[in-house]
């Protein structure tokens, strides 16, 4: 399975979410319409979670996206656990677009 890489604009380094309270411990930044993306990578968290739900392993994600680090995936999964309804909504919205 290939991973669709959206052309999202640059994520800015930091540990905050724009327009919301600070998110401690996550290297996540909301950019491009407010979707949470991994800092440095421009990869939306919902996209990683959807790939994982479809059976893509962490190793496959790391190989498919050279900019990803293992710590990025740890941050993404922690964010998904803390914001499950937000991520589920983004998956539905983006998959139906």
N, C-alpha and C positions, 0 to 999 in steps of 0.2 A: 504494500500500500504506500503510495506517495503522499507526502504532506504538502498541502496547498499552502504557499507562503504569500500572505497578503502584502500589498505594497503600503504598509502603514508608515506614517512619517515618524521621525526620530523620537525615541524615548529619552528622557533626560535622567541623568543619574540622581539618586536620592532614594529615600525611603518613605516618601509621602504620596498621598493620593491628592490630585488637584481637585479642589472644590469639595473636599470632604475632610474628616478628621484624619490625623496622622495614623498610619498603619505601621505599628512597630513590628520589626522582625521580618518584614517582607521587602524584597527588592522589586517592588511593583510600582508602576506609575501609570496613572490614567491619562491617556493621550488619544487623539483622533476620535473625537466623539465620546470620550469618557470611558472607553473600554480599558480595563486593566491589562497592561503589557509588562513583560519582563524588561527591566532596566538593561540597557545596552543592546538588546536584540530586536526590538520592535515586534516581537512575537506576542500576540494576545494570549492571555491565560486560557480563554475559552477554547482556542484552537488546540492547545496542548492537551486539555482535558478531553476534548472530543476525540483526538487521536488515541488517547489512552483508552477511552471507552470502546473504541473500534478495534482494540487489540494491539496497538503499536506499543512495543516495549520501550523502556527508557533508553536502552542501548540504541535502538533504531532511531529514536528521536535525536539522540546525541550525534549519531552518524549522519542523519539527514540535514541537521542544522549545525554547521560547524561553530557558529557563534554561541551555541548553548553550552553551559557547563552543568555538571551534576548538581551543583548548589542552586542553579536556576530552577531545576526541576523540583528540588526540595521546597523552594520558595513558592513555586506555582502550586504544588499539591497542598501546601499549608494554606495558601490563599483560597483554594477550592474548598477545603474543609471548613474554613471560616465563613465563606460566602457561597454556599451551595445553590441557593435559589437565584442569586445574581448570575452565576456562571451558567446554570441551566437555561435561564431566560436568554442569555447572549447566544448560547448554542442554537436554540430554536430560531431566534431572530436571524442569525447569520446563515444558518443552513437553509432557511426558506427564502433567502434573498436571491 
